[in-house]
Amino acid sequence: MKPQTVLVIDDDADDRTFFSEAMKTISPEIHTHLCESGTEAIDLLFNKKIISPDFIFLDLNMPAMNGRECLQELRKIIHRGLTKIIVMSTSDLVEDMQDSINLGARLFVTKPDSFEALCNILKDVLEEKWQKYFLR
């Protein structure tokens, strides 16, 4: 079985680092790719520099191409059965959650405020133990 591949799309450098460290902590064999914008991620996927990641973690609030716009573009180039998109946002608004799900995200999670909580969320997501989260 090949190691899982994860793509993180977040404009905040600290959040990308936090996520990368959490991923290494819970599952060092996973290949994690970090993008600072939706445009960068779309380019990598479109040009097949990353092929069919198992999970895409997408920030909702980004400049230039926001998470909603990125979600719409991702749906055009990825196979929904192969790649699960998880929106991780500072927002906890029901409208943001519902919009994300309606646009094709499989799961919406509000960004946690601790490293331990992030590790727990990532472990749940990777094991697809999503019952306690807002999902489709």
C-alpha positions in Angstrom: 0.0 0.0 0.0 1.4 3.4 -1.0 1.8 6.1 1.6 -1.0 8.7 1.6 -0.5 12.1 0.0 -1.8 15.2 1.6 -2.0 18.7 0.0 -2.4 21.7 2.4 -3.6 25.0 0.9 -3.3 27.9 3.4 -2.0 31.4 3.0 -0.8 31.6 6.6 2.9 30.4 6.9 2.5 29.6 10.6 -0.6 27.5 10.0 1.2 25.6 7.2 4.2 24.9 9.6 1.8 23.9 12.4 0.0 21.5 10.1 3.2 20.0 8.7 4.6 19.4 12.2 1.3 17.8 13.3 1.3 15.6 10.3 4.9 14.4 11.0 3.9 13.8 14.6 0.9 11.5 13.8 2.1 9.9 10.6 5.7 10.5 9.4 5.3 8.4 6.3 2.6 10.6 4.8 3.8 12.8 1.9 2.7 16.4 2.8 2.7 19.1 0.2 2.2 22.7 1.2 0.8 25.5 -0.9 0.4 29.1 0.1 -2.4 29.8 -2.4 -5.2 28.2 -4.3 -3.6 29.3 -7.5 -0.4 27.5 -6.6 -2.3 24.3 -5.7 -4.4 24.4 -8.9 -1.2 24.8 -11.0 0.5 21.8 -9.2 -2.5 19.6 -9.7 -3.3 20.7 -13.3 0.2 20.2 -14.4 0.4 16.8 -12.6 3.2 17.8 -10.3 1.0 16.3 -7.6 -1.2 13.4 -8.7 -4.4 12.5 -6.9 -3.7 13.4 -3.3 -5.7 11.4 -0.8 -6.7 14.5 1.1 -6.7 18.2 0.4 -6.9 20.5 3.5 -8.1 23.9 2.3 -8.3 27.2 4.2 -11.4 29.2 3.5 -10.2 32.7 4.0 -7.3 33.5 1.6 -6.5 36.5 -0.6 -6.7 36.4 -4.4 -8.4 33.0 -4.8 -10.5 32.3 -1.7 -11.4 28.9 -0.4 -14.8 28.8 -2.1 -13.3 29.8 -5.5 -10.5 27.2 -5.0 -13.0 24.5 -4.2 -14.8 25.2 -7.4 -11.6 24.9 -9.4 -10.5 21.8 -7.6 -13.7 20.1 -8.5 -12.9 20.5 -12.1 -9.5 18.8 -11.9 -9.6 16.2 -9.2 -11.5 12.9 -8.9 -13.9 13.1 -6.0 -13.7 9.4 -5.3 -9.9 9.6 -4.9 -9.4 12.9 -3.2 -11.3 14.1 -0.1 -11.3 17.8 0.4 -11.4 19.0 4.0 -12.0 22.7 4.7 -10.2 23.9 7.8 -11.1 27.4 8.6 -11.0 29.8 11.6 -14.7 30.3 10.8 -17.4 28.5 12.8 -20.3 30.0 10.9 -22.9 27.5 9.8 -23.2 29.3 6.4 -19.5 28.8 5.7 -19.8 25.2 6.7 -22.8 24.6 4.5 -21.4 26.6 1.5 -18.2 24.5 1.7 -20.1 21.2 1.7 -22.4 22.4 -1.1 -19.3 23.3 -3.2 -17.9 19.8 -2.8 -15.9 19.6 0.5 -16.3 16.3 2.3 -15.8 17.8 5.7 -15.6 21.2 7.4 -13.5 21.6 10.5 -12.9 24.8 12.5 -9.1 25.3 13.1 -8.2 24.2 16.6 -6.2 26.4 19.0 -3.7 23.8 20.1 -1.2 21.5 18.6 -2.7 18.5 20.4 -6.2 19.3 19.1 -4.9 19.6 15.5 -3.1 16.2 15.8 -6.4 14.7 17.1 -8.4 16.1 14.2 -5.8 15.0 11.6 -5.7 11.5 13.0 -9.5 11.3 12.9 -9.6 12.6 9.3 -6.9 10.2 8.1 -8.7 7.3 9.7 -12.0 8.7 8.3 -13.5 8.9 11.8 -15.6 11.9 11.0 -18.8 11.4 12.9 -18.2 14.4 15.2 -17.5 16.9 12.5 -19.6 18.8 10.0 -19.6 16.6 6.9 -21.3 15.4 3.7 
